[in-house]
Amino acid sequence: MHLLDNYSQTFLTTNQERNDKQRENFKIATFSLVSSKLNMGIQNTGDIPINITRLWVQNTTASGDWFRTYTVNTVVSPGATASNIGQSLPLYIDSAKSYNITLVTERGNSQQFALNSAGSAPLNIQLLALPAATPSGLTAELVMIVTNNGSSTLTNISPEQPFNPPPTGSALCTYGTAKPPKYDVLPPGGTATFTWDVVVSGQPNDSCTFTANIKNGYPGNTATAKFTVTTLKVTSTDWATNTGIMTIQYTSFQWSQGNNQWNKSWQLSKSNPTVFSLNVTNNNATSGSNFYMSSKTSLVFHQIGNSGDLQFFVVNGVDITGSTPTINTPYTCTGPPTDDFCVNIPPKGWKIVYFGAKTSSGTTVGSFPSTGQDLAYLAVFGKYASSQSASGNEYAQNLPYIALNIP
């Protein structure tokens, strides 16, 4: 009878352990390198506590068998996330080498991922000149988009600086430093975006070509972009110094989803109310020819692969101090005409212009309803006139602007 009881107890215990192991689930929620050491956040996605007991590391770049094992012993409750895993371990990651890393629980479950250098395989690299046709002496922007199209997390992603080879062509292109200078880690499917301010100088049709690559990247894994000097034209007539033309400073583009923060990156979250700001310049040198902006002016976003466009209309002011931005001053004013041509930009002057309303002169902030890549441009409407009420000369322009990624 005792033998039968012992067998039953052993069977029940083993069965319980098997069930607990099947119920155990966890994932690597966050990952970064801090001072060349692993810094992981481990989330318990199951319904029972887990104990991360060991960390196995294999240096796949080293010759021979290079394995290390480290004791972790971190308990994570259901739904909780344990942070800073790896910071206390005597393990230092060489970003020029590749590793296989495995986390093991007390019940024997594991999560494994690879950590590679940028030179281990080609990456998807795009280089964009914004705008590609640029008047001489104006500041444009060079944008480098690097996508990790592999299955491993990459470390220490930074562009080769200065550019090698340097910009080539008949135009003179001077550039600043990359912003940001590097990404410590880039997970599978992740995107790193680097930007440079570029001043293009030369005669019409002069050009310069940039060739960019990742520092210590895969040989031959490059991308190119070309800036061409252009003369501003409307129909068949060149604009002289006494003729009006509107331009925007591409590097002034900013967006905010609240929390008292303006951002210059190209990636923002969907469904969150979003406002924008940018600098608009009136290049008309004629005295008294102010540009009065119409309430119909908007930033227009077209999502690649989808029909229809999304508009964010001009507003007089926004408030980004809260958790979500609001329109504290809609595009309204006394007339005539009422609620139109409210903002004016003097000749050879510029002004910060805000966008965010879902409708013309509206008070509700718009948002992006779906993920994807969006092409954007400024549809500016207005008139050159001596006053808000004067008839003046109506003017409209489509300014190709920028692209956004909505993950």
N, C-alpha and C positions, 0 to 999 in steps of 0.2 A: 504493500500500500504506500509506504514511504517512497519507494522508487517511482511509483506512478505519480505521486504528488510532486516529486522533484522534477519529473519529466514534464508534467503539465505546467509547472511554474516556469521552467526553462523555455518551454514552447511559447507561453504567453509573453515572457520578457523579450524573447527574440522577435516575436511578431510585433510587439509594441515598438521595438527599436527600428524594425523595418518600416513600420507605418510613419514613425517620426522622421525617418530619413527622407521618405517620399514627400512629407509635408514641408520639409525645409526648402526655402527658396531665398536667394539673395542675389544682388547685382552690384556692380561697381557703378555708383551713382555719379561720382565726380573723380577727376584725375588731373593731377598737375605735377610738375617738378618744382620743388622749392629747395634752393641751394644744392641742386644736383641730387636730391633725395626724393623718393616716392612720397606723394601726398594724396592718399585715396580716401574717398568717402564710400563706405559700404552700407547699403540699405537692405534691411531685412524685409523682403516682400512676402514672406510666409506668415503663418499664424502661430508659430512656436519660437521661443528664443533660440538663437544660434551662437556658437562659440567659434570664432575664427582662430584656429590654433597655429597654423603654419603658413609660411610664405616660401614658395619654391621659385628659384631664379636660375635660368639657363642663359649664359652669354653665347648666343649662336654665332657671333663673329669670331670668338676666340678659337684657336686651334685646339684640338683635343676635346675632352669632355669637361666643360666648366659648369659645375652645378654648385649652388649654395642653398641652404635651407635656414630659415630664421623663425624663431618662436614669436608669435603674436599674442595669442590668448586674450582676445577681445570679445566680450559678450555683447550681442546686439538684440534688443527686444523687438517683438513684432511691430513693424511700421516705423521703427526708429532707424537713424543713420549714424554710424560711428565715423568720426572724421579723423584726419591726420594719421591714417594708417600708413606706416612706413617711415614717418619722420623720426622715430626713435630708434630705428634699426641701423646698424653699421653698414649700410649698403649705399654706395654712390654710383649713380648712373652716368655713363659716358655717352653723351648725345651722339657721338660719331659711331656708336656700335648698336647692335640689335640684340634684343632679349626676348625670351619667353618667360612669362610670369604667371604663377598659379597660386591662388588662395584656396586653402583647404580648411574645412570645418571639422569639428570634433566627431561628427557622424560620418565623415568621409566624402561629403559632397565638395565640389570644387568649381571655381570659375577661372578660366584661363584667357589670357590675351597676349598679343605680341606688341613689342615696342621696338620700332625700327628707326633708322636714320633716313633723312631725306634722299640720300644717295642710293638707297637700296632698290628703287624702282622708279620709272617715270611717273610724274604727277600731271594732273590736268592744270595747265597754266594758261591764263588769258591775260593779255595786256591791252588796255584800252586808252586811247587818246581822247580826252573830253574837254572841248570839242576837237574833232580832228582837223577842222578848218578854223584857224585862229588868226585874228588881226595881229599885226606885228606889235610887239611890246606889251601885249596883255598877258595876264597869268591864266594858264590853263591847268589841267590836272591829268596826271598819268596814274592809272589805276591798274594794279596787278592783283588778279584773283587766282588763288591757289586752292585747288580742291583735292583732298585726300581720297583718291579713287581706289585705294587698296583696302585691305581688311585689317591692317595693323595701325596702331596709334603711332604717329610720328612725333619726333621731338626736335626742338631747336630749329624752327622754320624761320628763315630770314632771307631777304633778297641779297644778291651780290651787290655790294656797294663799295666804291663807285661802280657804275655800269661798266662791264667788260664784255665786249668792246664798248667804247664810249659812243654817244650818239653820232650818227653819220649823216651827211647831206649838206646842202648849200645853205640852210638856215642855221642860225646860232640858237641852240637850245640850252639854257642854263636851268639847273634843277636843285632842289633842296634835299633834305634827308627824308628817308621813308618814315611814314607814320602808320602804325607803330613800328618800331625797329625790328621786332621779332615776335613770334608766337612760341611759347615754351612747349606746348603740345598741340597736336592737331589730330582729333579722333577720326576714325573711318567715316567718310561722308561729310566731314567738317570742311569749312571754307575759311581761309585766311585772306584778308584784304589789306593791301598796302597802297598808300597814296603818296605822290610827290607833287609839289607845286612846280610848274614848268613855265618859264617865260620864253616865248618863241619870238625871234627877231629876224627880219630879213625883208626881201622884196616879194611882191606877189608871186605865188607859185613856188617859192623856195620851200624846202621841206627838210625835216630831220627825222631819222628813224631810230627808235630805241629798241635794244635787244636786252631782255631781262631773263634771269635765271635764278634758281635758288642757290644760296651759298652751300658749297659742298654737296650739291645736288647730283642727280643722275646725269652722266655726260650727254650733251646734246639736247637736254630737256629745256628748251628755251621758247620764248614767245616774243613777237615784235609788234610795234605800233608806230604809226607815222603821224606827225603834225605837219600841216601845210599852211603857209602864210597866205591869207586871203584878203581881198579888198571887200569891205562891206558893201553889198549891193541890194537895191530894191528895184524890181523889174529890170529895166535896161540902164538905169542911171546910177553912177557911183555917188554915194553920199558925200558931200563936201562938208566943210566945217560949220556951215550955217544951215545944215539940214538935219532933221531929227532921226535918231535911231536908238532903240533901247537895247541894252546889253545887261547881262547878269554876271556877277562874280561867282564862278563855279565853286571856288574853294570856300565861299561863305555859306554853302548849303548846310542847314542844321535841322534836326527834328527832335521832338520831345514827346515822351509819353508820361510826363509828370515827374514827381519827386525832385523838383527844382534842378533838373539836369537837361542841358542841351547836348546832343550827340552829333558827331560828324561821320559815323560809320555808315555802311550801306545795308546793314541788316537790322530789321526791327520785327517786333512780334505782331502777329495778326490779332484782330478783335479788340485791341486796346486803342482807345481814342488817341489820335496823333495830330500834332500841329507842326508846322514847318516855318522856317525863316530863311531869307536870302536877301542879298544886296542887289538892288536894281538901279542901273545908272541911266540917266538921260544925257545922251551925247550931243544933243542939240545945243549949239553955241549961240543961237539967236536970242538976244535979250527979249524978255517978256514971253518966250515960248515955253511956258511950263507944261509938263506932261501931267494931265489929270487922268488918273486911273479909274476905269469903270468897275462897277460891282460885278461885272461878268468875268473879270479876270480870275483865273484859277490855275492851280497845278493839276495837270491831267496825268493819270497813271493808267497804262495799258498793260494788262497781264499777258505775258507770252502764252499763246495757246488757247486763250479764252476770248470770247467776244465781249464787247462792251468796255466802257472806260469808267474810271472812278475819279471824281473831281473833288478837290479841296479848294473852296473859294477864299478870296482875299478877305481879311478881317483887319480891324484897326489895332487890336491888341489881344494878347493871350496871357493867361496866368498858369504857370507850370509848377507852382509851389506845392500843390496838393498831390495826392496819389495818382490822379489823372488830370490832364490839362483841361482848362475851360477857356471860353471866349469871354474875356472881361469887357471888351469893347467891340461890338459887332461893326460891320461896315455900314454905318448909318451916319447921316449928317443932315443939316437943314439945307434947303434948296434956295433957289432952284438950280438943278432939279433935286428933289428930295432923295436921300440915300443913294446918290450916285456921284461919281467924280469927286469923292471925298478926299482922297490923298493926292497931293501934287508933288512932283519932283522938279526942282528948278533946272535951268539949262546948265549943263556940265556938272550937275550935282547927282547925288545918289541918296538912297533911303533904304533902311531895313524894312522889308515888307513881310507880313505874316499871313499864313494860309492855314485853314483848318475847318471852315464851315462846310456842312454838307450841302447847303443851299446858298444861293446868292443873298447876301445880307443876313444870313441865318446866325443862330446862336448855338446850334448843336454841333459838337466836334465829330468829324468823320473818323472811320477806321477801315482797316483792310479786312474784308470778310473771309479771305482764303489765302492759302500759302501759294508761293510761286515767285517767279521773277517778273518784275514790273519795269517797263520803260516809261520814263517821265519827261514831260516838257511843260514849259510855261506858256499858256495861251493868254497873252496880254492884250487888253482892249482899253482904249482911251481916246484922248484928243489932245492936240497941241493948241493951247488957248491962253489968253491973258487972264482969265478968271474961270471959276467953276461954272458960272452961268453963261459965259460967252460960247458961241457956237464953235469957233475954231475949226481945226482940221482933224477929222476923225482918223484914228490910226490903230492898226491891229498888227500883231506879230506873233509868230509861233517860234519859240526859242527851245530847240532841243536841249535837254538838260542833263539827265542823269538816270541811273538805274538803281533799283532797290531789290533786295532779296528778302522775301517774307517766309521764314522757315516754319 
